[in-house]
Amino acid sequence: MAVSTPQDVHPQTDDAGSNLQEMARKHLWMHFSRMGGYDDQHEIPIIARAEGPYVYDDHGKRYLDGLSALFCCNAGHGRTEYGEAAAAQIKELDFYTNWSYAHPRAIELAERVAELTPGDLNHVFFTNSGSEAVEAAIKVARNWHRVHGRGQRHKIISREVAYHGTTMGALTATGITPLKVPFEPSMPGGSHVPNTNHLRWPADRDNLWAAERLRDRIEFEGPDTVAAVILEPLQNAGGCIPPQEGYFQRVREICDEFGVLLISDEVICSWGRLGHYFGAQRYEFQPDIITTAKALTGAYIPMGAMIASEEVYEPFSTGSASFAHGSTFGGHPVAAAVALRNLDVFAEEDLCGHVREHEGRFRQMLEDLRDIPIVGDVRGAGYFHAIELVKDRDSLEGFDHDESEWLLRGFLSGELYRRGLICRADDRGDPVIQLAPPLTCGPEQFEEIGTVLRDVLEEAWEKVQAE
Ligand SMILES: Cc1ncc(COP(=O)(O)O)c(C=O)c1O
């Protein structure tokens, strides 16, 4: 693929640029964004075009999309064949709903997804987003217990600092206080257990400590009141937190001991992100339900899914029973056609195999940054890694709220972007830089990422010392 330099692509006139800026500031309410922070001196970043692992802003400047557009465009940008699949579908059947009707693409996609899932997760309920998939999983878990005469089982346990979405049910599972407080009271029955970030654990702590805290919590809540546990295979928020060896096997045992459903929230961890179709396959555990979204369609069009095991599906499959839940657009034929094409690409290009082959190089590039004193930890799996930033590497002292604010928002986010790298500088938990490049990336892009990170982190460390 021809590679263009940051400056030379599709320059737009300042007029066009500033017009978009003005219109955006006046009318576009961006998600999770401090709209008041944008003014004539602080432009809204406008991404106008994309190709392969690169995106271009409205001035024509090129960026390496080190976040796959928020963990979405796993097969890279600009695959026109996805558009062709969408156009062909629109010609054949523009839209019909999955609400009491089926259509060929949703059927084919459900079968294809079921073939790829671990174990007997054979029943695919399509949604339009990750939050909706989590919402459907919470509802089906509660409903499943109810139809079995255990209606008091309504509680959902998740992990501290985990993100599971923003709709009211999913938000209950989300474990990030500032995202919840403005909207409380939450759905009743949510509680949280420690996550698996062991960076500051005492050296003699048992490897399965976090799993045992889940057991304690189920006992504390009263096992007869707990419907499900929802966990990501590798937790995103808090900075790509992997499980300890044996963690999910122990979680599975605990869920079985107490009759609690295990939901693997794979909105990020599915579709090759960890080198497998599903994250549960990487860590070799069998969930009862998987939630997915984002890269299912390569994100060229929105689609999510809640995928249930035979046992979870069974009571909804006979007689007059049904799952009284749905949405008009779930399983949209155009989204299903794009997802099918996306899964063809995964198979044709062996994207999961590509990640497994190259993830070591990706990891090594990040490990090589450990000589910069601000780098306190490097962690993750597949093409999903984080660097945790610390003030003192020996004591692992982190940055307080004001320091994080200054470091991440005042310097790192802007500087990385200015130097042509899109990644995530995040402080949900301790401050981290997260990277999740498109799965098509290889050594050339890793080198590009490493060069920018080294320059910016060295400068950040100098600034920290000067403070
Ligand atoms: C693990 C997880 N679950 C759920 C969601 C919510 O997905 P969406 O933003 O599509 O609603 C996200 C979004 O990032 C996520 O990472």
The ligand as an SDF file (V2000), in Angstrom:
LIG
                    3D

 16 16  0  0  0  0  0  0  0  0999 V2000
  -16.4970   -4.3590   27.0970 C   0  0  0  0  0  0  0  0  0  0  0  0
  -17.5130   -3.3900   26.5720 C   0  0  0  0  0  0  0  0  0  0  0  0
  -18.8170   -3.6510   26.7500 N   0  0  0  0  0  0  0  0  0  0  0  0
  -19.7650   -2.8350   26.2630 C   0  0  0  0  0  0  0  0  0  0  0  0
  -19.4350   -1.6860   25.5770 C   0  0  0  0  0  0  0  0  0  0  0  0
  -20.5030   -0.7860   25.0430 C   0  0  0  0  0  0  0  0  0  0  0  0
  -20.5210   -0.8230   23.6460 O   0  0  0  0  0  0  0  0  0  0  0  0
  -21.1920    0.3370   22.7930 P   0  0  0  0  0  0  0  0  0  0  0  0
  -20.3440    1.5540   22.9430 O   0  0  0  0  0  0  0  0  0  0  0  0
  -21.2220   -0.2120   21.3910 O   0  0  0  0  0  0  0  0  0  0  0  0
  -22.5650    0.5220   23.3500 O   0  0  0  0  0  0  0  0  0  0  0  0
  -18.0970   -1.3800   25.3610 C   0  0  0  0  0  0  0  0  0  0  0  0
  -17.6990   -0.1760   24.6150 C   0  0  0  0  0  0  0  0  0  0  0  0
  -16.5670    0.1760   24.4890 O   0  0  0  0  0  0  0  0  0  0  0  0
  -17.1050   -2.2560   25.8810 C   0  0  0  0  0  0  0  0  0  0  0  0
  -15.8030   -1.9930   25.7080 O   0  0  0  0  0  0  0  0  0  0  0  0
  1  2  1  0
  2  3  1  0
  2 15  2  0
  3  4  2  0
  4  5  1  0
  5  6  1  0
  5 12  2  0
  6  7  1  0
  7  8  1  0
  8  9  2  0
  8 10  1  0
  8 11  1  0
 12 13  1  0
 12 15  1  0
 13 14  2  0
 15 16  1  0
M  END
$$$$
